[in-house]
Amino acid sequence: MAKVTIRGVEKQFGQTRVLRGVDIDVADGGFAVLVGPSGCGKSTLLRTIAGLEQCDSGRIVFGEREVTSLPPRDRDVAMVFQSYALYPHLTVRKNLAFGLELRKTSGSEIAQRIDEVSGMLGLEKLLERLPRELSGGQRQRVAMGRAIVRRPQLFLFDEPLSNLDAALRAQVRVDIRKLHDRLGATSVYVTHDQVEAMTLADNLFVMKDGRVEQSGAPLDVYAKPATRFVAAFLGSPAMNFLEAQLLREGDGWLARADDLELPVKVGGTLGAPYREAHLEKERPVVVGLRPHDVEPSGGSGAIEAVVDVVEALGSESFAHCTVGGAPFIARLEGTTKPERGEKLALSPAPGGTHLFDPESGDALWRKDGA
């Protein structure tokens, strides 16, 4: 396996700049996930790593070997596609063997590798079937097996679970992570699904408009988003946003939105703490609160929310409300189901208040380069 180093990669199709100076580092044996909305450039970046697209500028290095200008066959990568890309006229066994046969691998070696991979993926009883005789999950396992059997130095996954139903997607997601850990492989995985991104990644790269907006360990990025875009994209349901103004309150700070006053945490390590240097009296801000970071409370300074719709999911409920004319979602206990029009008093959890610049969208903790 090998580490992956990407520096200053640019790609343009016609007049459209798809990649804008992307820098990425993936450790040897690491699992990196590129996540972002449609059109952010993540699949183009993956295809550039594979050699299916040539970058206009920049460098791509595997280990100590630069591969920027090499064709796909010389990069020693294996790719798993969303569409499975199986040969419909070949059995599972033949699909697994196809790439090895092209490389003139001996018959005994091919048989040994197929036995190993089919046992790993539970394909032993499917080896003589054609792809049309398989379920979606079984086809995806064959597609993964075809990549694994080659023993490449790098695995690339392009939204491989998009065609599966929710329950199967969850199971195959676990299978992919188990395989990665067992093989010690270096993997780069593309998805628009934040749950896949959060649960699979060692390192998360959130992309927007052809750039990496933020990177890091998934829980770190989730807890301390660097921009309003990242804060809105990661988390389900999405973060709530309220326009507010910063006020000094004795030795502390408040963010006031209409009649609502939210305490701002200064110092500490939980959530997104702020230093005094980040804060300016009476400056406008956008306050971000995740649905999971508010709870019913009758205390002073609580958010008054008017319930519109409640989604009851069993273990939890999500109340879709209106706060000061803006939409607001709050997580409630599963047994709690307020009526439409009912007023809820909600209080933010300590350290759960995020502050963003209303113009740039940057989190205020970035103001002095922190």
ABEGO torsion letter per residue (X at the ends): XBBBBBBGBBBBBEABBABBGBBBBBBBGBBBBBBEBBGAGAAAAAAAAAGABBBABEBBBBEABBAAABBAAAAGBBBBBAAGGBBAABBAAAAAAAAAAAAGBBAAAAAAAAAAAAAAAGAAAAAABBAAABBAAAAAAAAAAAAAAAGBABBBBBGAAAABBAAAAAAAAAAAAAAAAAAGBBBBBBBABAAAAAAABABBBBBBGGBBABBEBAAAAAABBABAAAAAABEOBBBBBBBBBBBBBEABBBBBBEABBBBBBBEEABEBBBBAAABBBGBBBBBBBBAAABBBBABBGBBBBBBABBBBAGABBBBBBBBGGBBBBBBBBAABBBBBGBBBBBBBBBGABBBBBAAAGBBAAAAAGX
